[in-house]
């Protein structure tokens, strides 16, 4: 008689504050036969905190193929496996895609155990539109590739979300200012749920300036959120668009937006985005 495959649980773990793990996640981690962890040393601290003695096995970017094959063998033998990352929800800029895909192909049941996610936590507290958002992962490391990457997203109307490492945040923001414009509204979230949590809202130029002036960038990765571009105006906004269009014929975008804001009473950053949309629609 054939053995029924085990279950692969995709378990979200805290992004900082250990109290943010769910009761269901704790139960699953205690009940499965094996936990596949991105960094066993890091995850062992979480398990020890909650007195969970389930065996750990390493599963990360550098052993993904070999370790994934072994995990599938374990699942096919009828044992249950929990997949966790160092922090947050697995597969979100973390290893696991190939394992989950292969599990589906081999008729292994995959069960999500939802919980913390840095991008969702940041979005919920950012004060930017949440009806549509696009998570774009980590921008490329090299400047030329990063600028090209941003250029492909400048016309996106959804709120953009990126992760960035502390040692690259200054360069990332400089390139973002160049691509999206200095007046584009943005948010920097750092050390979420931890002792030194900060959520800073402003224009990209303001955030870039603050990042350059700050001395300590050693703690925690950043979540960078950038407001999407305003759509070309719908009915009822034609007069503002017409005014801005006339000003753009004589003035640079930044000055035209500032003057249009004084005349119309609308926010300058909104009119800057609107002006950028108008310029791009003509170009």
Phi, psi and omega per residue, in radians:
X1 nan 2.299 -3.093
X2 -1.253 2.606 3.141
X3 -1.524 2.339 3.080
X4 -1.273 2.325 3.135
X5 -1.052 2.682 3.042
X6 -1.301 -3.044 -3.116
X7 -1.915 2.381 3.017
X8 -1.706 1.968 3.100
X9 -1.660 2.256 3.069
X10 -1.779 1.822 -2.900
X11 -1.909 2.161 3.057
X12 -1.403 2.410 3.131
X13 -2.150 2.904 -3.069
X14 -1.004 2.558 3.055
X15 -1.592 -0.052 3.128
X16 -3.087 -1.172 -3.111
X17 -1.339 2.048 -3.058
X18 -1.128 -0.300 3.130
X19 -1.270 -0.182 -3.059
X20 -1.463 0.087 3.097
X21 -1.466 2.516 -3.082
X22 -1.457 2.771 3.077
X23 -1.092 -0.629 3.118
X24 -1.136 -0.751 3.126
X25 -1.064 -0.751 3.122
X26 -1.076 -0.727 3.141
X27 -1.129 -0.796 -3.131
X28 -1.084 -0.789 -3.125
X29 -1.084 -0.541 3.130
X30 -1.400 -0.460 -3.027
X31 -1.635 -0.467 -3.085
X32 -1.181 2.865 3.139
X33 -1.416 -0.443 -3.063
X34 -2.699 2.533 3.039
X35 -1.996 2.161 3.059
X36 -1.655 2.051 -3.008
X37 -2.135 2.523 3.121
X38 -1.109 -0.769 3.094
X39 -2.350 1.850 -3.039
X40 -1.107 -0.582 3.138
X41 -1.156 -0.739 3.125
X42 -1.151 -0.816 -3.071
X43 -1.234 -0.493 3.136
X44 -1.079 -0.576 3.117
X45 -1.121 -0.692 3.088
X46 -1.115 -0.803 -3.112
X47 -1.142 -0.700 3.108
X48 -1.127 -0.635 3.128
X49 -1.049 -0.621 -3.122
X50 -1.833 0.253 3.062
X51 0.955 0.797 3.102
X52 -1.813 2.165 -3.048
X53 -1.839 0.276 -3.129
X54 -1.073 2.384 3.127
X55 -1.057 2.550 3.134
X56 -1.921 2.527 3.019
X57 -2.323 2.439 -3.100
X58 -1.301 2.337 3.055
X59 -2.556 1.894 -3.068
X60 -2.566 -3.079 -3.049
X61 -0.999 -0.572 -2.985
X62 -1.569 -0.220 3.085
X63 -2.231 0.337 -2.968
X64 -0.999 -0.749 -3.089
X65 -1.208 -0.897 -3.102
X66 -1.162 -0.833 -3.126
X67 -1.151 -0.630 3.125
X68 -1.102 -0.716 3.106
X69 -1.070 -0.725 -3.140
X70 -1.175 -0.689 3.111
X71 -1.118 -0.662 3.097
X72 -1.142 -0.661 3.065
X73 -1.069 -0.746 3.128
X74 -1.106 -0.766 3.101
X75 -1.097 -0.724 -3.133
X76 -1.186 -0.357 3.096
X77 -1.404 -0.074 3.095
X78 1.809 0.010 -3.137
X79 -1.558 2.595 3.119
X80 -1.609 2.493 -3.113
X81 -2.268 2.403 3.020
X82 -1.874 2.267 3.088
X83 -1.773 2.173 3.080
X84 -2.279 2.764 3.044
X85 -1.931 -3.117 3.130
X86 -1.064 -0.613 -3.113
X87 -2.822 2.465 3.058
X88 1.433 -2.691 -3.061
X89 -1.576 2.170 3.128
X90 -0.991 2.688 3.116
X91 1.392 -0.300 3.129
X92 -1.477 1.639 -2.998
X93 1.020 0.497 3.090
X94 -2.386 2.858 3.137
X95 -1.103 2.778 3.025
X96 2.400 -0.349 -3.075
X97 -1.000 -0.839 -3.084
X98 -1.121 -0.669 3.130
X99 -1.152 -0.818 -3.127
X100 -1.121 -0.734 3.125
X101 -1.097 -0.781 3.137
X102 -1.143 -0.617 3.108
X103 -1.078 -0.757 3.089
X104 -1.083 -0.729 -3.119
X105 -1.133 -0.487 -3.126
X106 -1.743 0.295 3.074
X107 1.088 0.545 3.029
X108 -1.582 2.279 -3.139
X109 -1.225 2.303 3.103
X110 -1.976 2.178 -3.069
X111 -2.123 2.077 3.078
X112 -1.395 2.425 3.022
X113 -2.075 1.587 -2.937
X114 -1.224 2.812 -3.140
X115 3.115 -2.521 -3.021
X116 -1.048 2.563 3.030
X117 -2.632 2.172 -3.077
X118 -1.061 -0.696 -3.082
X119 -1.180 -0.670 3.130
X120 -1.261 -0.685 3.099
X121 -1.062 -0.779 -3.140
X122 -1.134 -0.784 -3.127
X123 -1.069 -0.674 -3.090
X124 -1.153 -0.425 -3.072
X125 -1.946 0.077 -2.991
X126 -1.443 -0.451 -3.063
X127 1.328 0.366 3.054
X128 -1.874 2.825 -3.126
X129 -0.977 2.373 -3.096
X130 -1.998 -0.018 -3.087
X131 -1.213 -0.512 3.060
X132 -2.469 2.275 3.063
X133 -2.528 2.727 -3.121
X134 -2.243 2.049 3.080
X135 -1.559 2.103 -3.037
X136 -1.927 0.224 3.061
X137 1.180 -2.535 3.096
X138 -1.613 2.288 3.012
X139 -1.100 2.718 3.092
X140 -0.994 2.666 -3.093
X141 -1.284 -0.756 -3.086
X142 -1.323 2.467 -3.060
X143 -1.008 -0.833 -3.079
X144 -1.069 -0.772 3.139
X145 -1.182 -0.645 3.136
X146 -1.151 -0.758 3.119
X147 -1.095 -0.711 3.105
X148 -1.131 -0.673 3.134
X149 -1.114 -0.810 3.104
X150 -1.123 -0.702 -3.106
X151 -1.028 -0.572 -3.141
X152 -1.284 -0.193 -3.060
X153 -1.966 -0.023 -3.011
X154 -1.130 -0.449 -3.124
X155 -1.656 0.095 -3.136
X156 -1.246 2.288 -3.119
X157 -1.544 -0.282 3.120
X158 -1.362 2.728 3.006
X159 -1.117 2.250 -3.115
X160 -1.656 2.439 -3.136
X161 -2.282 2.266 3.111
X162 -2.250 2.737 2.863
X163 -1.808 2.591 3.068
X164 -2.595 2.537 3.133
X165 -1.387 2.643 -3.099
X166 -1.000 -0.686 -3.066
X167 -1.343 -0.103 3.104
X168 -2.001 -0.015 -2.998
X169 -1.123 -0.660 -3.134
X170 -1.103 -0.877 -3.133
X171 -1.099 -0.663 3.127
X172 -1.066 -0.790 -3.101
X173 -1.218 -0.629 3.074
X174 -1.042 -0.802 3.140
X175 -1.207 -0.575 3.109
X176 -1.155 -0.711 3.087
X177 -1.036 -0.765 -3.128
X178 -1.126 -0.678 -3.072
X179 -1.400 -0.820 -3.001
X180 -1.684 -0.228 -3.103
X181 1.699 2.591 -3.054
X182 -1.182 -0.411 -3.051
X183 -1.630 -0.002 -3.129
X184 -1.159 2.300 -3.125
X185 -1.234 2.430 -3.087
X186 -2.664 2.948 3.129
X187 -2.451 2.425 2.991
X188 -1.963 2.161 3.086
X189 -2.054 2.349 -3.019
X190 -2.495 2.506 3.092
X191 0.956 0.735 -3.082
X192 -1.034 2.358 -3.133
X193 1.217 0.053 -3.119
X194 -1.811 3.137 -3.040
X195 -1.060 -0.699 -3.062
X196 -1.788 0.568 3.130
X197 -1.005 2.300 3.046
X198 -2.382 2.461 3.043
X199 -2.294 1.926 -3.029
X200 -1.982 2.183 -3.114
X201 -1.991 2.432 3.110
X202 3.072 -2.894 3.025
X203 -1.430 2.843 3.120
X204 -1.048 -0.655 3.128
X205 -1.136 -0.694 3.107
X206 -1.137 -0.769 -3.133
X207 -1.169 -0.656 3.106
X208 -1.134 -0.736 3.121
X209 -1.111 -0.764 3.131
X210 -1.086 -0.705 -3.136
X211 -1.132 -0.642 3.128
X212 -1.221 -0.573 -3.104
X213 -1.440 -0.447 -3.103
X214 -1.239 2.458 -3.118
X215 -1.561 -0.694 -3.007
X216 -1.713 1.921 3.048
X217 -2.174 0.488 -3.037
X218 -1.534 -0.328 -3.047
X219 -1.698 2.220 2.884
X220 1.160 2.633 3.061
X221 -1.457 2.815 -3.080
X222 -1.797 2.581 2.850
X223 -1.880 2.137 -3.135
X224 -1.885 2.167 3.121
X225 -2.071 2.293 -3.126
X226 -2.197 2.234 -3.135
X227 -1.120 2.439 3.103
X228 -1.196 2.807 -3.124
X229 -1.235 2.543 3.058
X230 -1.180 2.390 3.092
X231 -1.161 2.694 3.032
X232 -0.954 2.331 -2.906
X233 -0.973 2.467 3.072
X234 -1.542 -3.086 3.140
X235 -0.982 2.435 -3.120
X236 1.732 -0.269 3.140
X237 -1.985 0.120 -3.074
X238 -1.035 -0.656 -3.075
X239 -1.150 -0.735 3.100
X240 -1.119 -0.753 3.129
X241 -1.117 -0.669 3.131
X242 -1.139 -0.759 3.097
X243 -1.044 -0.820 -3.120
X244 -1.131 -0.667 3.117
X245 -1.101 -0.687 3.107
X246 -1.143 -0.766 3.140
X247 -1.122 -0.626 -3.130
X248 -1.168 -0.367 3.097
X249 -1.226 -0.378 -3.060
X250 -2.068 -0.348 -3.002
X251 -2.213 2.716 2.983
X252 -1.104 2.760 -3.049
X253 -0.958 -0.799 -3.076
X254 -1.085 -0.772 -3.140
X255 -1.224 -0.683 3.121
X256 -1.091 -0.729 3.130
X257 -1.145 -0.715 -3.136
X258 -1.131 -0.758 3.141
X259 -1.190 -0.713 3.114
X260 -1.111 -0.594 3.107
X261 -1.139 -0.713 3.114
X262 -1.129 -0.680 -3.089
X263 -1.298 -0.745 -3.007
X264 -1.602 -0.360 -3.076
X265 1.443 0.063 3.113
X266 -1.493 2.874 -3.112
X267 -1.240 2.469 -3.078
X268 -1.105 -0.699 -3.103
X269 -1.187 -0.541 3.076
X270 -1.156 -0.744 -3.124
X271 -1.267 -0.510 3.048
X272 -1.114 -0.799 3.120
X273 -1.119 -0.707 3.106
X274 -1.099 -0.762 3.112
X275 -1.098 -0.681 3.117
X276 -1.118 -0.689 3.097
X277 -1.111 -0.715 3.139
X278 -1.140 -0.738 3.117
X279 -1.069 -0.787 -3.104
X280 -1.200 -0.580 -3.136
X281 -1.200 -0.448 3.104
X282 -1.514 -0.404 -3.065
X283 -1.562 nan nan
